[in-house]
Amino acid sequence: MLSLQSMVIAVWREIENRKLDFLWALLSLGMVVFTWLYAVRAPYAPIWLYVLLDLQCAVIFAVRRPAQHSTARPLEVSVTLLSLNYLFAFDPVPMTSPSLAAVGGYISAAGAIMALVSIQCLGRSFAILPSLRQIRTSGMYRVVRHPIYLSYGVMALGIVLRHPTLYNAVVALAGVSLMICRIKFEERLLEQDHQYRDYMAVIRYRLIPGVY
């Protein structure tokens, strides 16, 4: 039977080995609180879905598999961190069209649901920085190779429709550009696994079926 000291040492080693995972989990929990308390309560804004999405990420970070390899390149890390925060750059200007706001809200909700489903399909292989973990190809990953990024783009489209300004459109385009860069970084790493190369041969499109 393990002594209390041995158990404490084992737990501490686990924390040391997975400190980055636990940091991401804590950051996600912080986003849960921030989103719930400070997100703009506009009509048709699916705030509770965003909260659920952050909570899902926190749970997965806490239990996910160790990465076989992760990027440490400054450019890739910087682009990833920028892409995580571009949604905060949108300007929630007053809505001028209730019907357009409703359509935008439904589209954002659809994007959030797509993200929830896609992250669940990825499960314990989910990561923020480009990382090589167990290859997952089920569910949404049978449609495109990066359904999570597709869902983020759908959410951004909904925000632009709710708050249609040139500035918000530019923010959305910048966000999509950052996600495309992340796709290239991730696939360069994932191609090291023969299973992913086989997967790429079957699922041709990265983001939008029939387009890209």
N, C-alpha and C positions, 0 to 999 in steps of 0.2 A: 504494500500500500504506500502511495506517495506521501511524503511528509508535506506539511504546510509550506516549508521553505522551498521544497522542490517544485511545488505547484506555483508558488509566486515566481520563481526563476523561469519556469516554463512559460507563464503568462507574459512576463517581461520580455522574454526572447521573441515571443510572437508579436508583441507590440513593436519591438525594434525592427523585426523583419518586415512588418507590414505598416510601418508608420505613414508612408505616403497614402496607402489605401484608407487608413483611418482619418488622415487629414482631409482627403476628398469627401469622406463620409460626413465629417464635421462641417465642411464648407457647404455641402448639400443641405444639411439640417439648418444651417444659417440661412440659406436661400428659402427654405420652407417658411421660416419665421419672417424674413424680410418681405417675401411675396405676399404673405397673408396680411401683414400689417401695413405695408406701404404701397402695394400695387394699386394703380388707378382703378377705381371701381366705376368703369364706364359701362353703359348698357351693352349687353351682348359680349362682355369680356369674360372668358371662361377661367376666372382666377383659380377656382378650386381644382381645375384640371392641371394648371401649372404647379400648384402646391403638391398635388399627387405625384406629378412627374419628378419633382425635386426629392420627395420622400422615397420614391422608388429608387432613384439613383443612390441615395444615402444607404439604403439597405443592401443594394448590390455591391457598392464599394466595400461595405463591411464584411461581406462573405465571398468576394470574388476570388478567382484563381490567381496565383502569382504569375506574372508575365515571364515568358521565356526570354523576351528581349523588349526593351523600350528605348525610344529615341532620347538622345541627350543633345541633339543639335539645337543651338540657340535659335535659329530661324524657325524651325518647326515648333519649338516650344512657344515662341513669341506669337506666331500665327495662330496656334491653338488657343492661347489665352485671349487673344483679341477676338477670335470667333465666338468665344464663350460669353463675351460681354457686349457684343454689338447690339443685342436687343435692348439694352438700356439706353442706347442712343436715339431710339425713336421718340418723336415729340408727340405726346397725346393731345394734339390740338382739338378744340371742340368739334364735334361731328356736325356736318351740315345736312346730311341726308340720312334719315332714320332707316330707310330701306337698304341703302348701301352699308350702313353700320351693321345691320342685321346679317347681311350676306357675309361681311367681313368677320363677324363674330362666329358664324357657323363654320367658316373656312378655318379660322384659328382653332376652333374646338376640334375640327376634323384633324388638323395637323397635330394637336396635342394628343389625341387618341392614337394617331399613327405612331407618334413617338413612344407612347406607353407600350404599345404592342411590339414595336421594333426592339426596344430595349429589353423587353421581357423575352423576346426570341433570342437575343444575344446573351442574356442571362449573365452568368459569372465571367464571361469573356468581355463584358462591357468595359470600356476604358475611355479616358479623356485624351491623354497623350497617345501618339501612335505607338502601339504595342502589339506584340505577337503572343496570343494566347490560343486556346483551343478554337479551331475554326468552326463557326456555326453557320448552317446554310438552310435552316428551316423557316417556315412562316413567311414574313415579309421579305426575307432574304432570298426567296425563290422568285421575286419580282425584279428587284434591283440589288446591286451589291452594297449600296449605302442608304437604306431606307430611313435611317435616323436623320441624316442630313436632308433628305427629301422632305421629311416631316417638319424640320425646322424652317425650310423654305416655304412650306405651305402656311405655317404659322405667321411668318413674316408677311406673306401676301395678304393674309387676313388683317393684319395690323395696318398695312398700307390702305386697304379698302375702308377700314374704319376711320382712318385719319389720313385722307388722301392729300398729301402735299409733295412737292418736288423734293424737299429735304428727306422725307421719309422714304421716298422711292430710291433716292441715292443711298440711304442707309441700307435698305434691303439689298440693292445690287452689290454694295460693298460686302455685306454678310454672305451672300451667295459666292462671291469671288473668294472670300476666305475659306469657305467650305470646300470649294473646288481645290484649293491649295492643300487643304487637309487630306482630301481624298488621294491626291498624288503622293503626299508624304506617307500615308498609311499603306497604300498599295505597294509602294517601293519596299516597305518593310514586310508586309504580308506575303509578297511573292517569294520570300525565302522558304515558305512552306509549300511543299508540292500539292497538298490538299487545296490550298487557295489557288494555285495555278490551274488545277483541274476545275475548280469552282468558276474561275474567270472564263474558262473555255465554254462553260454551260450558260452562265448568266452574263450576257454580253454588256448590258448597260449598267452604268455606275449609279446614275441619279434619276433619270427620266426615261421610262420605257420608250424605245423607238427613236430617242433623240440623243441622249448622252449617257 
